[in-house]
Structures are given as structure tokens and as C-alpha cells.
Amino acid sequence: MSDQESSALSGLLLASHAPLDEAQRAGRMKCSRCGASRMFYCYSCCALVGLEPRDVPSVKLPLKIDIIKHPNETDGKSTAVQAKLLAPQDVTIYTYPCIPELDQSAENIVLVFPGPDAMTVEELWEYFCADGKPRVKRLKATEGHPESHSCPIQRVVFIDSTWNQTTRIITDERLQALPNVELKSRRTCFWRHQKGCPDTYLATIEAIYYFLKDLHSHYFSEYTGEYDNLLFFFSFLHKLINKAKQAAGKL
């Protein structure tokens, strides 16, 4: 594990990994829905395997997240299902060409994707507010949090695919009206690095986590680990795979 990777994943406020350790020792099991052999969860059925719901954290998000998955994206290599398992009330996954109904007259919606016209998270308020008044009714942060500010968006769209496959989705006319947001540059900790791509190309679950972290810090309050558990599976698998590489002398 590099120092940068160690730093990025250290200090996270995570639920106990003990159930994952136990599930790993028990080995792969059959998914109760499709019968496939899986470890921790079935990426095809978006269901836990060898774990109970109480074994994994449930994360409440301040907005809704829609993930559009490329049809050729290999399920087993995608981290999108982790978001759905950990924030089931707020995350929906669609397989392209199916995309969510995006009503910009009812919600402020953005697409997280880099580009020449993409704005930063900090610029969202200015974009969605005219003369200090929001274009669409703003969403308050969590109830019981009187000091929280208002979030200028209610829904965010992510694309789940390799970077070489994104063109087909990003050029879809149904997404053209969405303003784009670009994340601050961060290095990925994903163990499946895409050939020919810089290490600033994040896995989907990393992009979701960093977007929410930046959003919270800028519009709600100081970030104190509210969404760290979105990396519950990711951080455990990262540690597991690096241990295996070290044992094999590949690190």
C-alpha cells in the first residue's frame, strides 16, 4: 500500500469490520437469489451474501443518487453496488440505455463528470441561485440540525463505466441539459487500475464519497465522518487485496 493510499483510507470512521472478517473465514457462499458463488455480496442481485443487514452500516444521504451503469461494465468489477447496499434508501442503479426520469423543473440535478464547462462543488450555490433566491426549493440538511445550511441540489447523477466507455452515455441527449460538476483531483485507491488512465480516475464509490464529503463541508458543517461508511466494503477489500499482494511479494 502506498503512503498516499494509506493516508486516504486511514482515519475513516467505519463500522466494525468484524462481520466481514468472519464472512471471509467462512468462505464464498451461494447467493440466495441467483445461486451464484459470492463473497460478502452478490453484485448481480445487489444482495448481501453470508452477512445479515445488521452486519453492515446504513448510511443516510442528504440527497438522492442515481447511478447509470454502462451495459458492458463488468458487474464484478463495479463498486456501484456497494453504494446501493450501504445507502439503499437514497441510491438507485440503472443500466443504460435506461436512465432515471430527470425533472429539472422539480429538482436541482447535476451530473458528476469532468469537462470544460464543469463547475466545482463550491460553485453550485451561485449556479442554482439567482439574486440570492434558489431556482428550485432547496433541501434542508438533516432534521434536528438547526445550524446546517441549505443544499443547492436534490439529486446527483454518476456514470459507472470505464473511462473508455463513457462517451456513449455522456453524449445521450437526455443528459445534455444537466450541469456538470467536476471533483477536486484525488488519487484513487482502487486496485483495478484502468490501463492508460491517470491515477486520478476514481472508482464510482470513491467519486460518490468524495462528492458528498465536499458537499457536506461546504454547505452543511465541518465534515466529521458522516459518509465514511460508504467505504465500508471498499476499505476492507483494499486491505484484503493488499495483504494478498504482500504475501505474494507483489508489493
C-alpha positions as CSV (number, residue, x, y, z in Angstrom):
1,M,0.0,0.0,0.0
2,S,1.4,3.4,-0.9
3,D,1.7,6.2,1.6
4,Q,-1.0,8.1,-0.3
5,E,-3.4,5.2,-0.3
6,S,-2.8,4.6,3.3
7,S,-3.4,8.2,4.1
8,A,-6.6,8.3,2.0
9,L,-8.2,5.3,3.8
10,S,-6.8,5.9,7.3
11,G,-8.8,7.7,9.9
12,L,-12.2,6.7,8.5
13,L,-15.0,6.4,11.0
14,L,-16.1,3.0,10.0
15,A,-18.4,0.4,11.4
16,S,-16.7,-2.7,12.7
17,H,-15.2,-5.0,10.0
18,A,-15.5,-8.0,12.3
19,P,-18.6,-9.4,10.4
20,L,-16.5,-9.2,7.1
21,D,-13.6,-10.9,8.8
22,E,-15.9,-13.7,9.9
23,A,-17.6,-13.9,6.5
24,Q,-14.2,-14.2,4.8
25,R,-13.2,-17.0,7.1
26,A,-16.4,-18.8,6.2
27,G,-15.6,-18.5,2.5
28,R,-17.7,-18.0,-0.5
29,M,-21.4,-18.8,-0.3
30,K,-24.3,-19.1,-2.7
31,C,-26.5,-16.1,-3.3
32,S,-30.0,-16.9,-2.1
33,R,-31.5,-15.2,-5.2
34,C,-29.4,-16.4,-8.1
35,G,-27.4,-19.3,-6.6
36,A,-24.0,-17.8,-7.8
37,S,-21.0,-18.2,-5.5
38,R,-20.2,-14.9,-3.9
39,M,-18.2,-13.3,-1.1
40,F,-19.9,-10.6,1.1
41,Y,-22.5,-9.6,-1.5
42,C,-23.9,-10.6,-4.9
43,Y,-23.1,-7.9,-7.4
44,S,-25.6,-9.3,-9.8
45,C,-28.6,-9.2,-7.4
46,C,-27.4,-6.4,-5.1
47,A,-27.9,-8.6,-2.1
48,L,-25.8,-9.5,0.9
49,V,-24.2,-13.0,1.0
50,G,-23.0,-14.5,4.2
51,L,-24.0,-11.3,6.1
52,E,-27.1,-10.0,7.8
53,P,-28.4,-6.5,7.3
54,R,-27.3,-5.7,10.9
55,D,-23.7,-6.6,10.0
56,V,-23.4,-3.6,7.6
57,P,-23.9,0.1,8.2
58,S,-26.8,2.0,6.7
59,V,-25.8,5.5,5.5
60,K,-28.4,8.3,5.2
61,L,-27.5,10.7,2.4
62,P,-28.6,14.4,2.1
63,L,-29.8,13.9,-1.5
64,K,-30.7,11.2,-4.0
65,I,-28.1,9.5,-6.1
66,D,-28.7,7.9,-9.5
67,I,-26.0,5.7,-11.0
68,I,-26.1,5.0,-14.7
69,K,-24.2,1.8,-15.4
70,H,-22.7,1.0,-18.8
71,P,-24.2,-2.3,-20.1
72,N,-20.7,-3.6,-20.8
73,E,-19.3,-2.7,-17.4
74,T,-18.5,-6.0,-15.6
75,D,-20.7,-6.3,-12.5
76,G,-17.9,-7.9,-10.5
77,K,-15.5,-5.0,-11.2
78,S,-18.0,-2.3,-10.4
79,T,-18.2,-0.6,-7.0
80,A,-21.6,0.9,-7.6
81,V,-23.4,-1.9,-5.9
82,Q,-21.6,-1.0,-2.7
83,A,-23.3,2.4,-2.7
84,K,-26.7,0.7,-3.1
85,L,-26.1,-1.8,-0.3
86,L,-24.9,0.9,2.1
87,A,-27.4,3.6,1.3
88,P,-30.4,1.7,0.0
89,Q,-32.9,4.4,0.6
90,D,-31.0,7.1,-1.4
91,V,-29.2,5.2,-4.2
92,T,-30.7,3.8,-7.4
93,I,-28.8,2.0,-10.2
94,Y,-29.9,2.0,-13.8
95,T,-28.4,0.0,-16.7
96,Y,-28.0,2.1,-19.8
97,P,-30.0,2.8,-22.0
98,C,-32.4,3.0,-19.1
99,I,-31.9,6.3,-17.2
100,P,-33.9,7.9,-14.4
101,E,-36.6,10.5,-15.1
102,L,-34.8,13.8,-14.5
103,D,-37.3,16.6,-13.9
104,Q,-35.2,19.7,-13.6
105,S,-38.4,21.8,-13.0
106,A,-38.9,20.0,-9.7
107,E,-35.3,19.4,-8.5
108,N,-31.9,20.8,-8.9
109,I,-29.9,18.0,-10.5
110,V,-26.2,17.7,-11.5
111,L,-24.1,15.2,-13.3
112,V,-20.7,14.4,-11.9
113,F,-18.4,14.4,-14.9
114,P,-15.3,16.4,-15.9
115,G,-15.4,18.8,-18.8
116,P,-14.5,22.3,-19.9
117,D,-17.9,23.7,-18.7
118,A,-17.9,21.7,-15.4
119,M,-18.3,23.6,-12.2
120,T,-16.9,22.8,-8.7
121,V,-19.0,21.9,-5.7
122,E,-18.3,25.3,-4.3
123,E,-19.9,27.0,-7.4
124,L,-23.2,25.1,-7.1
125,W,-24.9,27.7,-4.9
126,E,-24.2,30.5,-7.3
127,Y,-25.3,28.5,-10.3
128,F,-28.7,27.4,-8.8
129,C,-29.5,30.7,-7.1
130,A,-30.5,33.9,-8.9
131,D,-30.3,37.1,-6.9
132,G,-29.9,35.0,-3.7
133,K,-33.1,33.1,-4.4
134,P,-33.0,29.4,-5.2
135,R,-34.4,28.4,-8.6
136,V,-36.0,25.3,-7.1
137,K,-37.0,24.8,-3.4
138,R,-33.8,23.9,-1.6
139,L,-33.4,20.8,0.5
140,K,-32.5,21.3,4.2
141,A,-29.8,19.2,5.8
142,T,-30.7,16.6,8.3
143,E,-33.6,17.4,10.6
144,G,-32.6,18.4,14.1
145,H,-29.5,20.2,12.7
146,P,-30.6,23.9,13.1
147,E,-27.2,25.3,12.3
148,S,-26.9,23.5,9.0
149,H,-27.0,25.4,5.8
150,S,-29.1,24.6,2.7
151,C,-28.0,22.3,0.0
152,P,-28.5,23.7,-3.5
153,I,-29.1,20.3,-5.1
154,Q,-31.5,17.5,-4.5
155,R,-30.2,14.8,-6.9
156,V,-26.9,13.9,-8.4
157,V,-26.1,11.5,-11.3
158,F,-23.0,9.4,-11.6
159,I,-21.8,7.3,-14.6
160,D,-20.5,3.8,-13.8
161,S,-18.2,2.6,-16.6
162,T,-14.6,2.6,-17.7
163,W,-13.4,5.9,-19.0
164,N,-13.2,4.5,-22.5
165,Q,-16.9,3.6,-22.4
166,T,-18.3,6.9,-21.1
167,T,-18.8,8.5,-24.5
168,R,-21.9,6.5,-25.3
169,I,-23.6,7.6,-22.1
170,I,-22.3,11.2,-21.7
171,T,-23.5,12.1,-25.2
172,D,-27.0,10.9,-24.6
173,E,-29.4,13.8,-25.4
174,R,-31.4,13.0,-22.2
175,L,-28.4,14.1,-20.1
176,Q,-27.3,17.1,-22.2
177,A,-29.3,19.7,-20.1
178,L,-27.7,18.6,-16.8
179,P,-25.0,20.9,-15.5
180,N,-21.7,19.1,-14.9
181,V,-19.7,19.1,-11.7
182,E,-16.0,18.1,-11.5
183,L,-14.5,16.8,-8.4
184,K,-11.2,18.0,-6.9
185,S,-8.3,16.0,-8.0
186,R,-7.7,13.0,-5.8
187,R,-5.8,9.8,-6.3
188,T,-7.7,6.5,-6.5
189,C,-7.1,3.6,-4.1
190,F,-8.9,1.2,-6.4
191,W,-6.9,-2.0,-7.0
192,R,-8.2,-2.4,-10.6
193,H,-6.4,0.5,-12.2
194,Q,-7.5,1.3,-15.7
195,K,-4.7,0.9,-18.3
196,G,-3.7,4.2,-19.8
197,C,-5.6,6.3,-17.3
198,P,-4.1,8.5,-14.6
199,D,-4.5,7.6,-11.0
200,T,-6.9,10.5,-10.5
201,Y,-9.7,8.4,-12.2
202,L,-11.7,7.3,-9.3
203,A,-13.8,4.2,-8.7
204,T,-17.6,5.0,-8.6
205,I,-17.8,4.6,-4.8
206,E,-14.8,6.8,-4.3
207,A,-16.4,9.5,-6.5
208,I,-19.7,9.4,-4.6
209,Y,-17.9,9.5,-1.2
210,Y,-15.7,12.5,-2.1
211,F,-18.6,14.4,-3.7
212,L,-20.7,14.0,-0.6
213,K,-17.7,14.9,1.7
214,D,-17.0,18.1,-0.3
215,L,-20.7,19.0,-0.4
216,H,-21.1,18.5,3.3
217,S,-18.0,20.5,4.2
218,H,-19.1,23.4,2.0
219,Y,-22.9,23.6,2.6
220,F,-23.7,21.9,5.9
221,S,-21.0,21.9,8.5
222,E,-17.5,20.7,9.2
223,Y,-17.2,17.1,8.0
224,T,-16.9,14.6,10.8
225,G,-17.2,11.3,9.0
226,E,-20.9,11.3,8.1
227,Y,-20.4,9.3,4.9
228,D,-17.2,7.4,5.8
229,N,-19.2,4.1,5.9
230,L,-19.8,4.4,2.2
231,L,-16.3,3.0,2.0
232,F,-17.1,0.1,4.4
233,F,-16.7,-2.6,1.8
234,F,-14.1,-0.7,-0.3
235,S,-11.7,-0.2,2.5
236,F,-11.9,-3.8,3.7
237,L,-11.4,-5.2,0.2
238,H,-8.5,-2.8,-0.3
239,K,-6.8,-4.1,2.8
240,L,-7.6,-7.7,1.9
241,I,-6.1,-7.4,-1.6
242,N,-3.0,-5.6,-0.5
243,K,-2.4,-8.3,2.2
244,A,-2.6,-10.9,-0.6
245,K,-0.2,-8.9,-2.8
246,Q,2.2,-8.5,0.0
247,A,2.1,-12.3,0.8
248,A,2.8,-12.9,-2.9
249,G,5.7,-10.5,-2.9
250,K,3.9,-8.1,-5.4
251,L,4.0,-5.1,-3.2
